[in-house]
Amino acid sequence: MEYTLAIDQGTHASRALVLDARGRPLASRLVPVDLTRPHAGRAEQAGEQIVNSVRTAVRGVLDALTREQRGALSRCGLCTQRSTVLAWGEDGAALSPALSWQDTRGESLVTALGPHGQRIQQLSGLPLSAHYGASKLNWLQRNLATSDQYRMGPLAAYLLCRLTRQGHHRVDHGNAQRLQLLDVRQCRWSPALLDWFGIQRQRLPEPRPVIDDYGNLIDDELPLTAVCGDQNAAWFADGQVDDANALINLGSGAFILAAPGAHAPPLGLLTSIAVSDRQGCDYLSEATVNGAASALQWLQQRYPGSDIFGQLGRWLTADITPPIFINSVGGLGSPWWVTNLEPVFVPDTARLTLAERALAVTESILFLLAINLQQLQTRTPIERLRVSGGLSRLDPLCQKLADLCDLDVLRSPDNEASARGVAWLAAGRPAEWGEAATADRFVPRRAPALQARYRGFRDYLQQRLDRPSDA
């Protein structure tokens, strides 16, 4: 039996897991990382802290193995948060903060490129947005007070430089695409996109297939055989996917992934690279809700003495009627892509309790997901939903999602979807993966009050979007 090390570098933590040949976890380690917001529209992390957190997580999980288990460890997979970028020197030293996927400092460039938006989406698969890496890389080029000898690119490329003995300047197709500079069909940097965003090609890493030879980890000599984005990895948590499923990964943001069939995604949604190897590339349709757990953290910061996450499960089952919350935390994602809309409770009065506010924020996540699912279903038949991520551990939230969307919701008992998915890819996509997993099932029930609040949310949001001057 051969074991796989999975490294999952996310927005708020780095995780390392060791899994057996059927995807069952043997040991795990989590190390938190910091995210700072120095100014409105800016979200940053320290590249060196991210590297150290990954190394600490890997050392911790390997130390937890027996000698026999350690001897059976034969390969490694890496998945990372997407659309986070930075610059570094040829020696690997970070020359900038890591500009988070939540960072929108490139908004002015994105606005100026508006007339090219349709062509940019055709080439990149992504709607024109400051959340993707290209406008942030443009900002780095203009603001780096360094010598001419520097590299820049996705966080995955920086980690490959720092974690592998070879230190190649490479990145996988999936993370490369989230720069909005990759021709999504040819899987190479697009001269037109580079020109529009003003990016110097020589700074960028070489795009490579998701499943490829990425070298060996410095400390352990393990071959690194798969690299991808964390949401793309989550799609493969249970191995090969039934196309009738859609996946909702509920982390800091929420992402819906579905097999596209023969159709392009609806307007405002994304084409994402699911996996690539030297034989070709598979694609997904994707929708994005920027404010999931991050929206609840936004509320927590406004009530610092409370324990919103600890009480949320109880509040979700209580007889409480929440207000509407227009959830534009981190910007309104698909299918609108609006960054200038302020989060607001409707009505917002001093009499609102914290429980009512927390429920309004939670329901807004579900309402945004439902709108995007309806968009997806105009092109792609969906029969059931798979859910993963931290918020999916809340049973009442999963039940509300089933009630709202009128679809069965399936949740794996294993919460480490991204790590499991990249391990499956790194292990060569074994057929027996996940055989022992039994999913929790949430069956739709009638929920007229929830449906009525959803209609109110949808109508009020549309009114706000029709009046941009009020944002």
LUMZA-704920 format. One record per residue (C-alpha): residue number from 1; residue in three letters; chain; x, y, z. Coordinates in nm, 2 decimals, always signed. Layout:
<atoms>
ATOM    n  res  chain      px      py      pz
ATOM  NUM  ALA      A       X       Y       Z
...
</atoms>
This chain:
<atoms>
ATOM    n  res  chain      px      py      pz
ATOM    1  MET      A   +0.00   +0.00   +0.00
ATOM    2  GLU      A   +0.13   +0.34   -0.09
ATOM    3  TYR      A   +0.04   +0.66   +0.09
ATOM    4  THR      A   +0.00   +1.02   -0.03
ATOM    5  LEU      A   +0.09   +1.35   +0.14
ATOM    6  ALA      A   -0.16   +1.63   +0.06
ATOM    7  ILE      A   -0.08   +1.99   +0.13
ATOM    8  ASP      A   -0.37   +2.23   +0.13
ATOM    9  GLN      A   -0.27   +2.60   +0.16
ATOM   10  GLY      A   -0.59   +2.80   +0.23
ATOM   11  THR      A   -0.68   +3.16   +0.32
ATOM   12  HIS      A   -0.67   +3.11   +0.69
ATOM   13  ALA      A   -0.47   +2.79   +0.74
ATOM   14  SER      A   -0.22   +2.55   +0.59
ATOM   15  ARG      A   -0.31   +2.18   +0.63
ATOM   16  ALA      A   -0.11   +1.87   +0.57
ATOM   17  LEU      A   -0.27   +1.52   +0.56
ATOM   18  VAL      A   -0.15   +1.17   +0.49
ATOM   19  LEU      A   -0.40   +0.95   +0.32
ATOM   20  ASP      A   -0.40   +0.58   +0.23
ATOM   21  ALA      A   -0.46   +0.42   -0.11
ATOM   22  ARG      A   -0.84   +0.46   -0.06
ATOM   23  GLY      A   -0.83   +0.82   +0.05
ATOM   24  ARG      A   -0.87   +0.75   +0.42
ATOM   25  PRO      A   -0.68   +1.00   +0.64
ATOM   26  LEU      A   -0.41   +0.86   +0.86
ATOM   27  ALA      A   -0.28   +1.18   +1.02
ATOM   28  SER      A   -0.33   +1.56   +0.98
ATOM   29  ARG      A   -0.19   +1.89   +1.10
ATOM   30  LEU      A   -0.33   +2.24   +1.07
ATOM   31  VAL      A   -0.13   +2.57   +1.11
ATOM   32  PRO      A   -0.32   +2.90   +1.10
ATOM   33  VAL      A   -0.20   +3.19   +0.89
ATOM   34  ASP      A   -0.29   +3.56   +0.92
ATOM   35  LEU      A   -0.49   +3.78   +0.68
ATOM   36  THR      A   -0.47   +4.16   +0.72
ATOM   37  ARG      A   -0.68   +4.44   +0.57
ATOM   38  PRO      A   -0.46   +4.75   +0.58
ATOM   39  HIS      A   -0.70   +4.96   +0.37
ATOM   40  ALA      A   -1.04   +4.93   +0.21
ATOM   41  GLY      A   -1.02   +4.70   -0.09
ATOM   42  ARG      A   -0.69   +4.55   +0.03
ATOM   43  ALA      A   -0.62   +4.21   +0.18
ATOM   44  GLU      A   -0.27   +4.08   +0.24
ATOM   45  GLN      A   -0.07   +3.79   +0.37
ATOM   46  ALA      A   +0.30   +3.74   +0.44
ATOM   47  GLY      A   +0.46   +3.50   +0.20
ATOM   48  GLU      A   +0.72   +3.39   +0.45
ATOM   49  GLN      A   +0.46   +3.31   +0.71
ATOM   50  ILE      A   +0.27   +3.10   +0.45
ATOM   51  VAL      A   +0.59   +2.90   +0.36
ATOM   52  ASN      A   +0.67   +2.84   +0.73
ATOM   53  SER      A   +0.32   +2.73   +0.80
ATOM   54  VAL      A   +0.33   +2.48   +0.52
ATOM   55  ARG      A   +0.66   +2.34   +0.64
ATOM   56  THR      A   +0.54   +2.32   +1.00
ATOM   57  ALA      A   +0.23   +2.14   +0.90
ATOM   58  VAL      A   +0.42   +1.89   +0.69
ATOM   59  ARG      A   +0.68   +1.83   +0.97
ATOM   60  GLY      A   +0.40   +1.78   +1.22
ATOM   61  VAL      A   +0.20   +1.53   +1.01
ATOM   62  LEU      A   +0.51   +1.33   +0.92
ATOM   63  ASP      A   +0.62   +1.31   +1.28
ATOM   64  ALA      A   +0.28   +1.16   +1.36
ATOM   65  LEU      A   +0.34   +0.86   +1.13
ATOM   66  THR      A   +0.49   +0.52   +1.23
ATOM   67  ARG      A   +0.81   +0.41   +1.07
ATOM   68  GLU      A   +0.62   +0.17   +0.85
ATOM   69  GLN      A   +0.37   +0.44   +0.74
ATOM   70  ARG      A   +0.65   +0.68   +0.67
ATOM   71  GLY      A   +0.82   +0.42   +0.45
ATOM   72  ALA      A   +0.50   +0.38   +0.25
ATOM   73  LEU      A   +0.47   +0.75   +0.17
ATOM   74  SER      A   +0.55   +0.78   -0.20
ATOM   75  ARG      A   +0.41   +1.10   -0.35
ATOM   76  CYS      A   +0.27   +1.45   -0.27
ATOM   77  GLY      A   +0.00   +1.68   -0.40
ATOM   78  LEU      A   -0.03   +2.06   -0.34
ATOM   79  CYS      A   -0.34   +2.27   -0.37
ATOM   80  THR      A   -0.35   +2.64   -0.29
ATOM   81  GLN      A   -0.59   +2.93   -0.25
ATOM   82  ARG      A   -0.65   +3.07   -0.60
ATOM   83  SER      A   -0.61   +3.43   -0.74
ATOM   84  THR      A   -0.36   +3.52   -0.46
ATOM   85  VAL      A   -0.04   +3.66   -0.61
ATOM   86  LEU      A   +0.29   +3.80   -0.50
ATOM   87  ALA      A   +0.64   +3.89   -0.63
ATOM   88  TRP      A   +0.97   +3.73   -0.52
ATOM   89  GLY      A   +1.34   +3.73   -0.61
ATOM   90  GLU      A   +1.53   +3.46   -0.79
ATOM   91  ASP      A   +1.65   +3.35   -0.44
ATOM   92  GLY      A   +1.29   +3.29   -0.34
ATOM   93  ALA      A   +1.27   +3.59   -0.10
ATOM   94  ALA      A   +0.92   +3.75   -0.11
ATOM   95  LEU      A   +0.94   +4.11   -0.25
ATOM   96  SER      A   +0.58   +4.19   -0.18
ATOM   97  PRO      A   +0.29   +4.08   +0.04
ATOM   98  ALA      A   +0.07   +3.81   -0.10
ATOM   99  LEU      A   -0.22   +4.00   -0.24
ATOM  100  SER      A   -0.52   +3.79   -0.15
ATOM  101  TRP      A   -0.80   +3.68   -0.38
ATOM  102  GLN      A   -1.02   +3.91   -0.17
ATOM  103  ASP      A   -0.80   +4.21   -0.27
ATOM  104  THR      A   -0.95   +4.45   -0.52
ATOM  105  ARG      A   -0.68   +4.72   -0.55
ATOM  106  GLY      A   -0.67   +4.67   -0.93
ATOM  107  GLU      A   -1.03   +4.79   -0.97
ATOM  108  SER      A   -0.94   +5.11   -1.16
ATOM  109  LEU      A   -0.76   +4.90   -1.43
ATOM  110  VAL      A   -1.05   +4.66   -1.45
ATOM  111  THR      A   -1.29   +4.95   -1.50
ATOM  112  ALA      A   -1.07   +5.09   -1.78
ATOM  113  LEU      A   -1.07   +4.75   -1.96
ATOM  114  GLY      A   -1.45   +4.73   -1.95
ATOM  115  PRO      A   -1.49   +4.77   -2.33
ATOM  116  HIS      A   -1.27   +4.45   -2.37
ATOM  117  GLY      A   -1.46   +4.25   -2.11
ATOM  118  GLN      A   -1.64   +4.02   -2.34
ATOM  119  ARG      A   -1.32   +3.92   -2.53
ATOM  120  ILE      A   -1.13   +3.89   -2.21
ATOM  121  GLN      A   -1.39   +3.63   -2.08
ATOM  122  GLN      A   -1.38   +3.45   -2.41
ATOM  123  LEU      A   -1.00   +3.41   -2.39
ATOM  124  SER      A   -0.96   +3.35   -2.01
ATOM  125  GLY      A   -1.29   +3.18   -1.92
ATOM  126  LEU      A   -1.33   +3.44   -1.65
ATOM  127  PRO      A   -1.55   +3.75   -1.62
ATOM  128  LEU      A   -1.35   +4.07   -1.60
ATOM  129  SER      A   -1.29   +4.12   -1.22
ATOM  130  ALA      A   -1.03   +4.27   -0.98
ATOM  131  HIS      A   -1.05   +3.95   -0.77
ATOM  132  TYR      A   -0.84   +3.77   -1.03
ATOM  133  GLY      A   -0.47   +3.81   -1.04
ATOM  134  ALA      A   -0.39   +4.02   -1.35
ATOM  135  SER      A   -0.49   +4.36   -1.22
ATOM  136  LYS      A   -0.30   +4.29   -0.89
ATOM  137  LEU      A   +0.01   +4.19   -1.09
ATOM  138  ASN      A   -0.01   +4.51   -1.28
ATOM  139  TRP      A   -0.02   +4.70   -0.95
ATOM  140  LEU      A   +0.29   +4.50   -0.83
ATOM  141  GLN      A   +0.48   +4.59   -1.15
ATOM  142  ARG      A   +0.41   +4.96   -1.10
ATOM  143  ASN      A   +0.48   +4.97   -0.73
ATOM  144  LEU      A   +0.78   +4.73   -0.67
ATOM  145  ALA      A   +1.08   +4.94   -0.57
ATOM  146  THR      A   +1.33   +4.67   -0.64
ATOM  147  SER      A   +1.59   +4.57   -0.90
ATOM  148  ASP      A   +1.48   +4.44   -1.23
ATOM  149  GLN      A   +1.54   +4.08   -1.12
ATOM  150  TYR      A   +1.22   +3.95   -0.98
ATOM  151  ARG      A   +0.94   +3.70   -1.06
ATOM  152  MET      A   +0.58   +3.72   -0.99
ATOM  153  GLY      A   +0.27   +3.50   -1.02
ATOM  154  PRO      A   +0.02   +3.29   -0.83
ATOM  155  LEU      A   +0.09   +3.18   -0.47
ATOM  156  ALA      A   +0.13   +2.82   -0.61
ATOM  157  ALA      A   +0.43   +2.92   -0.82
ATOM  158  TYR      A   +0.59   +3.09   -0.51
ATOM  159  LEU      A   +0.54   +2.78   -0.30
ATOM  160  LEU      A   +0.68   +2.56   -0.57
ATOM  161  CYS      A   +0.99   +2.78   -0.58
ATOM  162  ARG      A   +1.03   +2.76   -0.20
ATOM  163  LEU      A   +0.92   +2.40   -0.13
ATOM  164  THR      A   +1.09   +2.20   -0.40
ATOM  165  ARG      A   +1.46   +2.12   -0.44
ATOM  166  GLN      A   +1.45   +2.21   -0.81
ATOM  167  GLY      A   +1.29   +2.55   -0.75
ATOM  168  HIS      A   +1.15   +2.57   -1.10
ATOM  169  HIS      A   +0.95   +2.88   -1.21
ATOM  170  ARG      A   +0.63   +2.68   -1.29
ATOM  171  VAL      A   +0.27   +2.68   -1.21
ATOM  172  ASP      A   -0.02   +2.45   -1.29
ATOM  173  HIS      A   -0.28   +2.53   -1.55
ATOM  174  GLY      A   -0.56   +2.58   -1.29
ATOM  175  ASN      A   -0.38   +2.84   -1.08
ATOM  176  ALA      A   -0.24   +3.00   -1.39
ATOM  177  GLN      A   -0.59   +3.05   -1.53
ATOM  178  ARG      A   -0.70   +3.25   -1.22
ATOM  179  LEU      A   -0.45   +3.52   -1.32
ATOM  180  GLN      A   -0.69   +3.60   -1.61
ATOM  181  LEU      A   -0.39   +3.59   -1.84
ATOM  182  LEU      A   -0.41   +3.23   -1.97
ATOM  183  ASP      A   -0.58   +3.13   -2.29
ATOM  184  VAL      A   -0.82   +2.87   -2.13
ATOM  185  ARG      A   -0.85   +2.66   -2.44
ATOM  186  GLN      A   -0.48   +2.66   -2.54
ATOM  187  CYS      A   -0.34   +2.65   -2.18
ATOM  188  ARG      A   -0.07   +2.91   -2.25
ATOM  189  TRP      A   -0.03   +3.28   -2.18
ATOM  190  SER      A   -0.23   +3.49   -2.41
ATOM  191  PRO      A   -0.04   +3.77   -2.59
ATOM  192  ALA      A   -0.37   +3.98   -2.60
ATOM  193  LEU      A   -0.44   +3.94   -2.23
ATOM  194  LEU      A   -0.08   +4.02   -2.14
ATOM  195  ASP      A   -0.10   +4.33   -2.35
ATOM  196  TRP      A   -0.44   +4.45   -2.21
ATOM  197  PHE      A   -0.32   +4.41   -1.85
ATOM  198  GLY      A   +0.03   +4.53   -1.92
ATOM  199  ILE      A   +0.21   +4.23   -1.78
ATOM  200  GLN      A   +0.57   +4.13   -1.87
ATOM  201  ARG      A   +0.57   +3.77   -1.99
ATOM  202  GLN      A   +0.92   +3.71   -1.86
ATOM  203  ARG      A   +0.81   +3.76   -1.50
ATOM  204  LEU      A   +0.55   +3.48   -1.51
ATOM  205  PRO      A   +0.60   +3.11   -1.44
ATOM  206  GLU      A   +0.57   +2.84   -1.71
ATOM  207  PRO      A   +0.22   +2.69   -1.72
ATOM  208  ARG      A   +0.22   +2.31   -1.68
ATOM  209  PRO      A   -0.05   +2.04   -1.65
ATOM  210  VAL      A   -0.21   +1.99   -1.31
ATOM  211  ILE      A   -0.08   +1.63   -1.31
ATOM  212  ASP      A   +0.29   +1.66   -1.39
ATOM  213  ASP      A   +0.64   +1.63   -1.25
ATOM  214  TYR      A   +0.69   +1.93   -1.02
ATOM  215  GLY      A   +1.01   +1.81   -0.85
ATOM  216  ASN      A   +1.08   +1.69   -0.50
ATOM  217  LEU      A   +1.00   +1.84   -0.16
ATOM  218  ILE      A   +1.32   +1.99   -0.02
ATOM  219  ASP      A   +1.30   +1.83   +0.33
ATOM  220  ASP      A   +1.16   +1.49   +0.24
ATOM  221  GLU      A   +1.24   +1.42   -0.13
ATOM  222  LEU      A   +0.88   +1.32   -0.20
ATOM  223  PRO      A   +0.79   +1.36   -0.56
ATOM  224  LEU      A   +0.53   +1.63   -0.61
ATOM  225  THR      A   +0.30   +1.49   -0.88
ATOM  226  ALA      A   -0.01   +1.72   -0.88
ATOM  227  VAL      A   -0.07   +2.09   -0.82
ATOM  228  CYS      A   -0.40   +2.27   -0.85
ATOM  229  GLY      A   -0.64   +2.53   -0.69
ATOM  230  ASP      A   -0.81   +2.43   -0.37
ATOM  231  GLN      A   -1.17   +2.46   -0.51
ATOM  232  ASN      A   -1.07   +2.26   -0.82
ATOM  233  ALA      A   -0.92   +1.99   -0.59
ATOM  234  ALA      A   -1.24   +1.97   -0.39
ATOM  235  TRP      A   -1.43   +1.86   -0.70
ATOM  236  PHE      A   -1.23   +1.53   -0.69
ATOM  237  ALA      A   -1.26   +1.47   -0.31
ATOM  238  ASP      A   -1.45   +1.14   -0.37
ATOM  239  GLY      A   -1.27   +1.05   -0.69
ATOM  240  GLN      A   -1.43   +1.05   -1.03
ATOM  241  VAL      A   -1.74   +1.26   -1.02
ATOM  242  ASP      A   -2.10   +1.19   -1.15
ATOM  243  ASP      A   -2.19   +1.47   -1.39
ATOM  244  ALA      A   -2.54   +1.49   -1.23
ATOM  245  ASN      A   -2.37   +1.64   -0.92
ATOM  246  ALA      A   -2.28   +2.00   -0.84
ATOM  247  LEU      A   -2.03   +2.07   -0.56
ATOM  248  ILE      A   -2.07   +2.36   -0.32
ATOM  249  ASN      A   -1.75   +2.42   -0.12
ATOM  250  LEU      A   -1.83   +2.65   +0.18
ATOM  251  GLY      A   -1.51   +2.81   +0.30
ATOM  252  SER      A   -1.42   +3.17   +0.33
ATOM  253  GLY      A   -1.59   +3.21   +0.00
ATOM  254  ALA      A   -1.84   +2.97   -0.15
ATOM  255  PHE      A   -1.79   +2.81   -0.49
ATOM  256  ILE      A   -2.03   +2.60   -0.70
ATOM  257  LEU      A   -1.87   +2.36   -0.95
ATOM  258  ALA      A   -2.06   +2.17   -1.21
ATOM  259  ALA      A   -1.98   +1.96   -1.52
ATOM  260  PRO      A   -2.05   +2.19   -1.82
ATOM  261  GLY      A   -2.15   +1.92   -2.07
ATOM  262  ALA      A   -2.13   +2.05   -2.42
ATOM  263  HIS      A   -2.24   +2.40   -2.31
ATOM  264  ALA      A   -2.06   +2.72   -2.23
ATOM  265  PRO      A   -2.15   +2.85   -1.88
ATOM  266  PRO      A   -2.43   +3.11   -1.85
ATOM  267  LEU      A   -2.35   +3.48   -1.87
ATOM  268  GLY      A   -2.16   +3.60   -1.56
ATOM  269  LEU      A   -2.04   +3.25   -1.46
ATOM  270  LEU      A   -1.69   +3.10   -1.51
ATOM  271  THR      A   -1.52   +2.83   -1.72
ATOM  272  SER      A   -1.26   +2.67   -1.49
ATOM  273  ILE      A   -0.99   +2.41   -1.55
ATOM  274  ALA      A   -1.08   +2.10   -1.36
ATOM  275  VAL      A   -0.77   +1.89   -1.43
ATOM  276  SER      A   -0.51   +1.87   -1.71
ATOM  277  ASP      A   -0.24   +1.62   -1.80
ATOM  278  ARG      A   -0.02   +1.58   -2.10
ATOM  279  GLN      A   -0.31   +1.43   -2.30
ATOM  280  GLY      A   -0.56   +1.71   -2.25
ATOM  281  CYS      A   -0.78   +1.92   -2.02
ATOM  282  ASP      A   -1.12   +1.89   -1.86
ATOM  283  TYR      A   -1.33   +2.18   -1.77
ATOM  284  LEU      A   -1.60   +2.29   -1.51
ATOM  285  SER      A   -1.86   +2.56   -1.49
ATOM  286  GLU      A   -1.82   +2.77   -1.18
ATOM  287  ALA      A   -2.00   +3.03   -0.97
ATOM  288  THR      A   -1.85   +3.24   -0.69
ATOM  289  VAL      A   -2.00   +3.38   -0.37
ATOM  290  ASN      A   -1.72   +3.59   -0.21
ATOM  291  GLY      A   -1.88   +3.63   +0.13
ATOM  292  ALA      A   -1.94   +3.29   +0.30
ATOM  293  ALA      A   -1.75   +3.23   +0.62
ATOM  294  SER      A   -1.57   +3.57   +0.56
ATOM  295  ALA      A   -1.92   +3.74   +0.58
ATOM  296  LEU      A   -1.97   +3.58   +0.92
ATOM  297  GLN      A   -1.62   +3.70   +1.02
ATOM  298  TRP      A   -1.72   +4.05   +0.90
ATOM  299  LEU      A   -2.01   +4.04   +1.15
ATOM  300  GLN      A   -1.79   +3.89   +1.42
ATOM  301  GLN      A   -1.55   +4.18   +1.40
ATOM  302  ARG      A   -1.84   +4.41   +1.46
ATOM  303  TYR      A   -1.94   +4.22   +1.78
ATOM  304  PRO      A   -1.59   +4.12   +1.91
ATOM  305  GLY      A   -1.72   +4.00   +2.25
ATOM  306  SER      A   -1.96   +3.75   +2.10
ATOM  307  ASP      A   -1.92   +3.39   +1.97
ATOM  308  ILE      A   -2.11   +3.39   +1.65
ATOM  309  PHE      A   -1.96   +3.07   +1.51
ATOM  310  GLY      A   -2.02   +2.88   +1.84
ATOM  311  GLN      A   -2.39   +2.98   +1.86
ATOM  312  LEU      A   -2.48   +2.97   +1.49
ATOM  313  GLY      A   -2.60   +2.60   +1.49
ATOM  314  ARG      A   -2.84   +2.68   +1.78
ATOM  315  TRP      A   -2.97   +3.00   +1.61
ATOM  316  LEU      A   -3.03   +2.82   +1.28
ATOM  317  THR      A   -3.29   +2.59   +1.46
ATOM  318  ALA      A   -3.45   +2.86   +1.67
ATOM  319  ASP      A   -3.79   +3.03   +1.58
ATOM  320  ILE      A   -3.63   +3.35   +1.45
ATOM  321  THR      A   -3.73   +3.56   +1.15
ATOM  322  PRO      A   -3.42   +3.74   +1.03
ATOM  323  PRO      A   -3.41   +4.06   +0.82
ATOM  324  ILE      A   -3.26   +4.06   +0.47
ATOM  325  PHE      A   -2.88   +4.11   +0.44
ATOM  326  ILE      A   -2.73   +4.23   +0.12
ATOM  327  ASN      A   -2.41   +4.02   +0.13
ATOM  328  SER      A   -2.15   +4.22   -0.07
ATOM  329  VAL      A   -1.87   +4.13   +0.18
ATOM  330  GLY      A   -1.56   +4.10   -0.04
ATOM  331  GLY      A   -1.76   +4.23   -0.34
ATOM  332  LEU      A   -2.07   +4.08   -0.50
ATOM  333  GLY      A   -1.95   +3.78   -0.71
ATOM  334  SER      A   -2.12   +3.59   -0.99
ATOM  335  PRO      A   -2.32   +3.66   -1.19
ATOM  336  TRP      A   -2.29   +4.04   -1.12
ATOM  337  TRP      A   -1.93   +4.11   -1.03
ATOM  338  VAL      A   -1.99   +4.43   -0.85
ATOM  339  THR      A   -1.74   +4.58   -0.60
ATOM  340  ASN      A   -1.90   +4.91   -0.50
ATOM  341  LEU      A   -2.21   +4.78   -0.31
ATOM  342  GLU      A   -2.20   +4.82   +0.07
ATOM  343  PRO      A   -2.33   +4.53   +0.29
ATOM  344  VAL      A   -2.66   +4.63   +0.45
ATOM  345  PHE      A   -2.93   +4.48   +0.67
ATOM  346  VAL      A   -3.29   +4.56   +0.56
ATOM  347  PRO      A   -3.43   +4.69   +0.78
ATOM  348  ASP      A   -3.13   +4.79   +0.99
ATOM  349  THR      A   -3.26   +4.90   +1.33
ATOM  350  ALA      A   -3.11   +4.91   +1.68
ATOM  351  ARG      A   -3.36   +4.65   +1.79
ATOM  352  LEU      A   -3.21   +4.38   +1.57
ATOM  353  THR      A   -3.05   +4.11   +1.79
ATOM  354  LEU      A   -2.72   +3.95   +1.71
ATOM  355  ALA      A   -2.90   +3.62   +1.64
ATOM  356  GLU      A   -3.12   +3.79   +1.38
ATOM  357  ARG      A   -2.82   +3.95   +1.22
ATOM  358  ALA      A   -2.62   +3.63   +1.21
ATOM  359  LEU      A   -2.91   +3.44   +1.06
ATOM  360  ALA      A   -2.96   +3.71   +0.80
ATOM  361  VAL      A   -2.59   +3.68   +0.70
ATOM  362  THR      A   -2.61   +3.30   +0.69
ATOM  363  GLU      A   -2.93   +3.30   +0.48
ATOM  364  SER      A   -2.78   +3.55   +0.24
ATOM  365  ILE      A   -2.50   +3.30   +0.16
ATOM  366  LEU      A   -2.77   +3.04   +0.07
ATOM  367  PHE      A   -2.97   +3.30   -0.13
ATOM  368  LEU      A   -2.67   +3.39   -0.34
ATOM  369  LEU      A   -2.59   +3.02   -0.40
ATOM  370  ALA      A   -2.95   +2.96   -0.50
ATOM  371  ILE      A   -2.94   +3.24   -0.76
ATOM  372  ASN      A   -2.62   +3.10   -0.91
ATOM  373  LEU      A   -2.76   +2.75   -0.91
ATOM  374  GLN      A   -3.06   +2.87   -1.11
ATOM  375  GLN      A   -2.82   +3.02   -1.35
ATOM  376  LEU      A   -2.62   +2.70   -1.38
ATOM  377  GLN      A   -2.93   +2.49   -1.43
ATOM  378  THR      A   -3.03   +2.68   -1.74
ATOM  379  ARG      A   -2.74   +2.50   -1.91
ATOM  380  THR      A   -2.65   +2.20   -1.69
ATOM  381  PRO      A   -2.91   +1.96   -1.54
ATOM  382  ILE      A   -2.83   +1.91   -1.17
ATOM  383  GLU      A   -2.99   +1.63   -0.97
ATOM  384  ARG      A   -2.81   +1.66   -0.63
ATOM  385  LEU      A   -2.57   +1.88   -0.44
ATOM  386  ARG      A   -2.25   +1.77   -0.27
ATOM  387  VAL      A   -2.12   +2.01   +0.00
ATOM  388  SER      A   -1.79   +2.04   +0.17
ATOM  389  GLY      A   -1.60   +2.31   +0.37
ATOM  390  GLY      A   -1.62   +2.43   +0.72
ATOM  391  LEU      A   -1.97   +2.58   +0.71
ATOM  392  SER      A   -2.11   +2.25   +0.57
ATOM  393  ARG      A   -2.06   +2.09   +0.91
ATOM  394  LEU      A   -2.37   +2.28   +1.03
ATOM  395  ASP      A   -2.66   +2.04   +0.98
ATOM  396  PRO      A   -2.93   +2.31   +0.98
ATOM  397  LEU      A   -2.75   +2.50   +0.71
ATOM  398  CYS      A   -2.74   +2.20   +0.49
ATOM  399  GLN      A   -3.11   +2.14   +0.55
ATOM  400  LYS      A   -3.19   +2.49   +0.46
ATOM  401  LEU      A   -2.99   +2.46   +0.14
ATOM  402  ALA      A   -3.18   +2.14   +0.05
ATOM  403  ASP      A   -3.52   +2.32   +0.13
ATOM  404  LEU      A   -3.43   +2.63   -0.07
ATOM  405  CYS      A   -3.30   +2.46   -0.38
ATOM  406  ASP      A   -3.53   +2.16   -0.37
ATOM  407  LEU      A   -3.24   +1.92   -0.42
ATOM  408  ASP      A   -3.09   +1.64   -0.21
ATOM  409  VAL      A   -2.77   +1.76   -0.03
ATOM  410  LEU      A   -2.50   +1.51   +0.03
ATOM  411  ARG      A   -2.21   +1.57   +0.28
ATOM  412  SER      A   -1.91   +1.35   +0.32
ATOM  413  PRO      A   -1.82   +1.28   +0.68
ATOM  414  ASP      A   -1.46   +1.38   +0.59
ATOM  415  ASN      A   -1.43   +1.76   +0.59
ATOM  416  GLU      A   -1.09   +1.78   +0.41
ATOM  417  ALA      A   -1.23   +1.79   +0.05
ATOM  418  SER      A   -0.95   +1.99   -0.11
ATOM  419  ALA      A   -0.67   +1.78   +0.05
ATOM  420  ARG      A   -0.85   +1.45   -0.05
ATOM  421  GLY      A   -0.90   +1.58   -0.41
ATOM  422  VAL      A   -0.54   +1.68   -0.47
ATOM  423  ALA      A   -0.42   +1.35   -0.31
ATOM  424  TRP      A   -0.64   +1.16   -0.56
ATOM  425  LEU      A   -0.49   +1.34   -0.85
ATOM  426  ALA      A   -0.14   +1.29   -0.71
ATOM  427  ALA      A   -0.20   +0.92   -0.66
ATOM  428  GLY      A   -0.29   +0.87   -1.02
ATOM  429  ARG      A   -0.67   +0.89   -0.99
ATOM  430  PRO      A   -0.73   +0.54   -0.84
ATOM  431  ALA      A   -1.07   +0.38   -0.91
ATOM  432  GLU      A   -1.12   +0.26   -0.55
ATOM  433  TRP      A   -1.09   +0.60   -0.39
ATOM  434  GLY      A   -1.36   +0.69   -0.13
ATOM  435  GLU      A   -1.53   +0.35   -0.14
ATOM  436  ALA      A   -1.57   +0.35   +0.24
ATOM  437  ALA      A   -1.72   +0.70   +0.27
ATOM  438  THR      A   -2.09   +0.72   +0.37
ATOM  439  ALA      A   -2.25   +1.06   +0.30
ATOM  440  ASP      A   -2.50   +1.24   +0.52
ATOM  441  ARG      A   -2.81   +1.32   +0.32
ATOM  442  PHE      A   -3.04   +1.61   +0.36
ATOM  443  VAL      A   -3.38   +1.57   +0.18
ATOM  444  PRO      A   -3.58   +1.88   +0.08
ATOM  445  ARG      A   -3.88   +1.98   +0.29
ATOM  446  ARG      A   -4.14   +2.25   +0.24
ATOM  447  ALA      A   -4.01   +2.59   +0.37
ATOM  448  PRO      A   -4.26   +2.86   +0.26
ATOM  449  ALA      A   -4.12   +3.13   +0.50
ATOM  450  LEU      A   -3.76   +3.06   +0.38
ATOM  451  GLN      A   -3.88   +3.08   +0.01
ATOM  452  ALA      A   -4.06   +3.41   +0.08
ATOM  453  ARG      A   -3.74   +3.56   +0.24
ATOM  454  TYR      A   -3.55   +3.44   -0.06
ATOM  455  ARG      A   -3.78   +3.62   -0.30
ATOM  456  GLY      A   -3.76   +3.94   -0.09
ATOM  457  PHE      A   -3.38   +3.92   -0.09
ATOM  458  ARG      A   -3.37   +3.87   -0.47
ATOM  459  ASP      A   -3.61   +4.15   -0.54
ATOM  460  TYR      A   -3.43   +4.40   -0.31
ATOM  461  LEU      A   -3.09   +4.31   -0.44
ATOM  462  GLN      A   -3.21   +4.37   -0.80
ATOM  463  GLN      A   -3.34   +4.71   -0.69
ATOM  464  ARG      A   -3.00   +4.80   -0.54
ATOM  465  LEU      A   -2.82   +4.69   -0.85
ATOM  466  ASP      A   -3.06   +4.90   -1.06
ATOM  467  ARG      A   -2.96   +5.21   -0.86
ATOM  468  PRO      A   -2.58   +5.20   -0.85
ATOM  469  SER      A   -2.56   +5.56   -0.73
ATOM  470  ASP      A   -2.71   +5.44   -0.40
ATOM  471  ALA      A   -2.43   +5.19   -0.34
</atoms>
